[in-house]
Amino acid sequence: MALIKSISGIRGTIGGLAGDNLTPIDIVKFTAAFGKMITEGSTKKKIVIGRDARVSGEMVNNLVIGTLQSIGVEVIDLGLSTTPTVELAVPKENAAGGIILTASHNPGEWNALKLLNEKGEFINDEEGKKVLSLGESLSFEFADYKNLGSVTRDDSYEQKHIQDVLDLELVDVEAIKQANFKIAVDAVNSTGGTFIPNLLKALGVDVVYKIHCEPNGQFPHNPEPLKENLTDLSAAVLSNGADLGIAVDPDVDRLVFMMEDGDLFGEEYTLVAVADYILTHHKGNTVSNLSSTRALRDVTQKHGGEYFAAAVGEVNVVTKMKEVHAVIGGEGNGGIIYPASHYGRDSLVGVALFLTHLAKLNIKASAYRAQLPQYFMSKNKITLTPELDIDSLLTKMQQKYAHENHTTIDGLKIDFENEWVHLRKSNTEPIIRIYSEGPTQEAAEAIAQKIINEINEIVG
């Protein structure tokens, strides 16, 4: 069905033909290439791996471990884990890098290799291209039988990750405990099903309603944490009179909250709310990607900071955050990057900071949401076909809107006075994403539909 090689790693559907899908051959050659690239010229010969709970995970895990051993690498296997946990473990283990086996928000037929450097951060574009080139050429030697790598299983990192969160300066466990929150959790039957409830317990939340929290990889709904996929969570919040609902994706780097009225706080507003809290205590700059809400800009300016936009992709956001010394950043898909913890999207960090903020405000989630800048977003997509020339399409759209404020650092974003539209090819799916935002839902959908109609006219 699909094999996508991008800044977000090697991602594809399981089965089918090598080179067209994520098959054992593709897994082995790109794992070997990454292992060689990341350990080349380094005294570090250790790589940390971890996986989400999807059904193909065990098979992929076995292939990755064996391949890394075959090139003489020492493997630290965290087993069922999360993306941010592996990111934290890499520097703690003094490893050369890490591999996270997850297709993130993609459905169950997908899996992927997410590749980390020695800092536990995603490799950059240049390194990614080197991995792809090595993987295709396989121009390196494998280890002989005397120099095969070893494997160590380490199940301690869930607790280590939780303790790191508890130790953050702006996480107030006592305030959360005193708030007596009742919280429902939907972890789409992946690893968040243990990590999030255990974190909540450590934060002093005594009442947790768990739905889809068995990490068996049987996703009960589309795993992307969007409103239309979270009807079970909404019902659980309402039926139990919960103060809040929490939803995460399979690898726990995207975080969405549901208000006590059963409606979403908004995935775009996860970062906005956490930034509002951080900036109250530490003035500074913020960063999000071009597809994220203007509300972060407004909140940042309210607190006396400066907002910056980056191209889509965690590595791009992190690079920009370091450049402008941002105190908080992330992506509008519910991704929180808090440098005081580490440079990676981390739902555990986001949960603890959000709950501290809400506890100190001492108001309902819906009341707080009403206090934040009000914007509305429409998220659309067009499925790619072989004959569709994306570059030509974007060039024609850019020419059409040359008189408007626009940027081409990542696809094409057009900033109108009251709305914006962002067109870009996805790094994770064979689609063009068309995101728009406006002062009302109707305005956001109207400008999106206008752009979609114009694209259809161009492509016929």
C-alpha positions in Angstrom: 0.0 0.0 0.0 2.6 2.6 1.0 6.3 3.1 2.0 7.2 6.7 3.0 10.8 7.8 3.7 10.9 11.2 5.2 12.1 13.4 8.0 9.7 11.5 10.2 11.5 8.2 9.6 10.7 5.0 7.6 7.0 4.4 7.6 4.8 2.0 5.8 2.1 -0.6 5.7 3.0 -4.1 6.8 3.2 -6.9 4.2 3.2 -6.8 0.4 6.2 -6.2 -1.9 9.6 -5.0 -0.7 10.2 -1.4 -1.6 6.5 -0.7 -1.8 5.5 -1.5 1.7 7.3 -1.9 5.1 8.4 -5.5 4.7 11.1 -7.4 6.7 13.6 -6.6 3.9 13.0 -2.9 4.3 13.1 -3.1 8.1 16.4 -4.9 8.0 18.2 -2.8 5.5 17.2 0.6 7.0 17.8 -0.6 10.5 21.3 -1.8 9.5 22.0 1.5 7.7 20.9 3.6 10.6 22.9 1.5 13.1 26.0 1.9 10.9 25.5 5.6 10.3 24.8 6.5 14.0 27.7 4.5 15.4 30.3 5.4 12.7 33.3 7.2 14.2 31.7 7.0 17.7 32.9 5.2 20.8 29.3 4.6 21.6 28.1 1.2 20.2 24.7 1.2 22.0 21.2 1.8 20.6 18.0 2.0 22.7 14.8 0.7 21.2 11.1 0.7 22.3 7.8 0.1 20.6 4.1 0.9 20.9 1.6 -2.0 21.2 0.4 -2.4 17.6 0.1 -6.0 16.4 3.1 -5.9 14.1 5.3 -4.5 16.9 6.8 -7.8 18.1 7.7 -8.9 14.6 9.3 -5.6 13.8 11.1 -5.6 17.2 12.6 -9.0 16.6 13.9 -7.9 13.2 15.4 -4.7 14.5 17.1 -6.4 17.5 18.6 -9.1 15.3 19.8 -6.6 12.7 21.5 -4.4 15.2 23.2 -7.4 16.7 24.4 -8.3 13.3 26.4 -5.1 13.0 27.9 -5.4 16.4 25.6 -3.0 18.3 24.6 -3.4 22.0 20.8 -3.2 22.2 18.9 -1.8 25.2 15.3 -3.0 24.6 12.7 -1.1 26.6 9.9 -3.3 25.3 6.4 -1.7 25.3 7.2 1.9 25.7 6.5 5.4 24.4 8.3 7.8 22.0 9.2 10.3 24.7 10.4 7.5 27.0 12.9 6.3 24.4 13.9 9.9 23.8 14.7 10.3 27.5 16.5 6.9 27.7 19.0 7.5 25.0 21.1 10.1 26.8 20.5 8.4 30.2 22.1 5.2 28.7 24.9 7.1 27.0 23.8 5.5 23.7 24.7 6.5 20.2 21.0 6.7 19.2 17.6 5.2 19.4 14.8 3.6 17.3 11.2 3.9 18.2 9.0 1.3 16.5 5.7 3.1 16.0 3.6 4.6 13.2 2.3 7.1 15.7 -1.3 8.1 14.8 -1.5 5.9 11.7 -4.0 2.9 11.7 -3.0 -0.6 12.7 -1.8 -1.8 9.4 1.1 0.7 9.6 4.4 0.6 11.4 7.6 2.7 11.3 11.2 3.2 12.4 11.6 6.6 14.1 15.3 7.4 14.4 17.0 9.3 17.2 20.5 10.7 17.6 22.7 10.6 20.8 20.7 13.4 22.4 17.5 11.4 22.0 16.3 13.8 19.3 15.2 13.0 15.8 18.0 12.8 13.2 18.2 15.7 10.8 17.5 15.8 7.1 21.2 15.2 6.1 21.5 12.2 8.4 18.2 10.9 7.1 19.4 11.0 3.5 22.5 9.2 4.5 20.5 6.4 6.1 18.4 6.1 2.9 21.5 6.0 0.7 23.2 3.4 2.9 20.0 1.3 3.1 19.7 1.1 -0.6 23.4 0.4 -1.3 24.2 -1.8 1.8 27.8 -0.8 1.2 29.1 -1.9 4.6 30.2 -5.1 6.3 28.3 -7.0 8.9 30.0 -8.4 12.1 31.4 -11.8 12.3 30.3 -14.3 14.9 32.8 -13.1 17.5 31.7 -9.5 17.3 27.9 -9.8 17.3 26.0 -7.3 19.5 24.3 -8.1 22.8 20.7 -7.5 24.0 19.6 -6.2 27.4 16.0 -5.8 28.4 15.2 -2.9 30.7 11.7 -2.4 32.0 12.5 0.4 34.4 12.0 3.3 32.2 8.3 3.8 32.7 8.9 4.6 36.3 12.1 6.6 35.5 10.0 8.7 33.0 7.3 9.3 35.5 9.8 10.3 38.2 11.4 12.8 35.8 8.0 14.4 35.3 7.3 14.6 39.0 10.7 16.3 39.5 10.0 19.2 37.1 10.0 22.6 38.8 6.5 23.6 37.5 4.8 20.3 38.3 2.9 20.7 41.6 1.8 17.3 42.8 0.2 18.7 46.0 -1.9 21.1 44.0 -3.1 18.3 41.7 -3.9 16.1 44.7 -5.9 18.8 46.4 -8.0 19.4 43.3 -9.5 15.8 43.6 -9.7 15.4 39.9 -11.8 12.6 38.3 -10.2 11.7 35.0 -11.2 9.4 32.1 -8.4 8.0 29.9 -8.6 6.6 26.3 -5.2 5.2 25.3 -6.4 3.4 22.1 -5.2 0.0 23.6 -1.6 1.0 23.3 1.2 1.8 25.7 -0.4 5.0 27.1 -2.9 2.6 28.7 -0.3 1.9 31.4 1.9 5.0 31.3 -0.9 7.6 31.7 -2.9 6.0 34.5 0.3 5.3 36.4 1.4 8.9 36.0 -2.0 10.1 37.2 -1.7 7.9 40.3 1.8 9.3 41.0 0.3 12.8 40.6 -2.3 12.0 43.3 -5.3 11.5 41.0 -7.3 8.8 42.8 -10.2 8.4 40.5 -9.3 7.3 36.9 -11.8 5.8 34.5 -9.9 3.7 32.0 -11.3 2.9 28.5 -9.3 1.2 25.8 -6.2 1.0 28.1 -5.2 -2.6 27.5 -1.9 -2.5 25.5 -2.9 -5.3 23.1 -2.7 -3.3 19.8 -6.3 -3.8 18.9 -7.2 -0.2 18.2 -10.9 0.2 18.9 -11.1 3.3 16.7 -8.9 5.3 14.4 -5.9 6.0 16.6 -5.6 9.7 15.7 -7.0 11.6 18.7 -9.6 13.7 16.9 -13.1 14.5 18.0 -14.8 12.1 15.6 -12.7 9.2 17.0 -13.2 10.0 20.7 -17.0 9.4 21.2 -16.3 6.6 23.8 -14.2 9.0 25.8 -16.9 11.7 25.7 -19.5 9.2 26.9 -17.1 8.1 29.7 -16.6 11.7 30.9 -20.3 12.4 30.9 -21.5 9.2 32.4 -19.0 9.3 35.3 -19.2 13.1 35.9 -15.4 13.3 35.2 -13.6 16.6 35.4 -11.5 15.8 32.4 -10.8 13.3 29.7 -7.3 12.5 28.4 -6.6 10.9 25.0 -3.2 10.0 23.5 -2.1 8.4 20.3 -0.4 4.9 20.2 3.1 6.2 21.0 2.0 8.8 23.5 3.5 12.0 21.9 0.2 13.5 21.0 -2.1 14.7 23.8 -5.7 15.8 23.7 -8.0 16.9 26.6 -11.7 16.6 26.8 -13.7 19.0 29.0 -16.2 18.1 31.7 -19.1 18.8 29.2 -17.9 16.0 26.9 -16.5 18.4 24.3 -12.9 18.6 23.3 -10.6 21.2 24.7 -9.1 21.2 21.2 -5.9 19.5 20.2 -4.6 22.8 19.0 -5.1 24.2 22.5 -3.1 21.6 24.4 0.1 23.6 23.6 -1.6 26.9 24.0 -2.8 26.1 27.6 0.5 24.6 28.7 2.4 27.6 27.2 0.0 30.0 29.0 1.1 28.3 32.3 4.8 28.1 31.5 5.0 31.7 30.4 3.2 32.9 33.5 6.3 31.7 35.5 9.1 31.9 32.9 9.0 34.7 30.3 10.3 33.8 27.0 9.7 32.8 23.4 7.6 30.1 21.9 7.6 28.0 18.7 5.0 25.9 16.8 4.8 24.7 13.2 3.1 26.6 10.4 0.0 24.5 10.6 -0.7 25.4 14.3 -3.2 27.9 15.7 -2.6 31.7 16.0 -3.7 31.4 19.6 -0.1 30.5 20.7 1.1 33.7 19.1 -1.5 35.7 21.0 -0.8 34.1 24.4 3.0 34.5 23.9 2.6 38.2 23.1 0.3 38.6 26.1 3.1 37.4 28.4 5.7 39.6 26.7 7.4 36.9 24.6 7.9 36.5 20.9 6.4 33.7 18.8 8.2 32.0 15.9 6.9 29.5 13.3 8.8 26.4 12.0 8.3 23.9 9.2 6.1 20.9 10.1 8.1 18.1 11.7 9.4 17.7 15.3 13.0 18.1 14.2 12.2 21.4 12.5 10.4 22.7 15.6 13.2 21.7 17.9 15.8 23.3 15.7 13.9 26.6 15.7 13.3 26.3 19.5 17.0 26.1 20.1 17.7 28.9 17.7 15.4 31.4 19.5 15.8 29.9 23.0 12.1 29.1 23.4 10.9 28.1 26.8 8.0 26.0 25.4 7.0 24.8 21.9 5.5 22.0 20.0 2.9 21.3 17.3 -0.8 21.9 17.1 -1.6 18.2 16.9 -1.3 18.0 20.7 2.5 17.8 20.8 4.2 19.5 23.8 8.0 20.1 23.7 9.3 21.4 27.1 13.1 21.9 27.1 13.2 21.8 30.9 12.5 18.1 30.4 13.8 17.2 26.9 13.5 18.3 23.3 10.7 15.9 22.3 6.9 15.8 22.2 5.9 14.3 25.5 2.3 13.6 26.6 3.3 12.8 30.2 4.9 16.2 30.6 1.9 17.8 29.1 -0.5 16.0 31.4 1.4 17.0 34.5 1.8 20.7 33.5 -1.9 21.0 32.3 -3.3 19.5 35.5 -1.1 21.7 37.7 -2.3 24.8 35.8 -6.0 23.8 36.0 -5.6 23.0 39.7 -4.1 26.3 40.5 -6.7 28.2 38.4 -9.4 26.2 40.3 -11.9 26.4 37.5 -13.5 23.9 35.1 -11.7 23.1 31.9 -14.6 24.6 29.8 -14.3 27.9 31.8 -10.6 28.1 31.2 -11.0 27.2 27.5 -13.4 30.2 27.2 -10.7 32.5 28.5 -8.2 31.6 25.7 -8.1 33.3 22.3 -10.8 31.9 20.1 -9.9 30.5 16.7 -11.4 27.7 14.7 -9.6 25.3 12.4 -10.6 23.1 9.5 -8.4 20.1 8.6 -8.8 18.6 5.2 -6.8 16.4 2.9 -6.5 15.3 -0.7 -5.3 11.7 -1.5 -2.2 11.7 -3.8 -2.3 10.0 -7.1 0.7 9.1 -9.3 -0.1 11.7 -11.9 -0.5 14.6 -9.4 2.5 17.0 -9.7 2.5 18.6 -6.3 5.4 21.0 -6.9 3.7 22.4 -10.0 0.4 22.6 -8.1 1.9 24.6 -5.3 3.7 26.9 -7.7 0.5 27.7 -9.5 -1.3 28.4 -6.2 1.6 30.6 -5.0 1.4 32.6 -8.2 -2.3 33.0 -7.8 -1.8 34.4 -4.3 1.4 36.2 -4.8 -0.2 39.5 -3.6 -1.0 38.0 -0.2 1.4 37.4 2.7 2.7 33.9 2.2 5.7 31.6 2.9 7.0 28.5 1.1 9.4 27.2 3.8 7.1 24.2 4.0 4.6 23.8 1.2 2.6 27.0 0.9 1.0 29.0 3.7 -1.1 32.0 2.8 -1.8 34.5 5.6 -4.9 36.5 5.0 -6.0 39.3 7.4 -8.4 37.1 9.4 -7.7 33.6 8.1 -4.8 31.4 6.9 -4.5 28.3 4.8 -1.5 25.9 4.7 -1.0 23.4 1.9 1.7 20.8 2.2 2.5 17.2 1.4 2.3 14.9 4.5 5.5 13.4 5.9 3.5 10.4 7.2 0.7 9.6 4.8 0.3 9.7 0.9 -1.9 12.9 1.1 -1.8 16.7 0.8 -2.9 18.3 4.0 -5.0 21.5 3.7 -5.3 23.2 7.1 -7.1 26.5 7.6 -8.0 28.7 10.5 -10.4 31.6 11.0 -12.4 33.6 13.6 -15.3 31.2 13.2 -15.7 27.5 12.1 -17.7 28.7 9.1 -14.9 31.1 8.0 -12.2 28.4 8.4 -14.3 25.9 6.4 -15.2 28.5 3.7 -11.6 29.5 3.0 -10.5 25.8 2.9 -13.3 24.9 0.5 -12.4 27.9 -1.7 -8.8 26.6 -1.9 -9.9 23.0 -2.5 -12.1 24.1 -5.4 -9.2 26.1 -6.9 -6.9 23.0 -6.6 -9.6 20.9 -8.3 -9.7 23.4 -11.2 -6.0 23.3 -11.6 -5.7 19.4 -11.6 -8.9 19.0 -13.6 
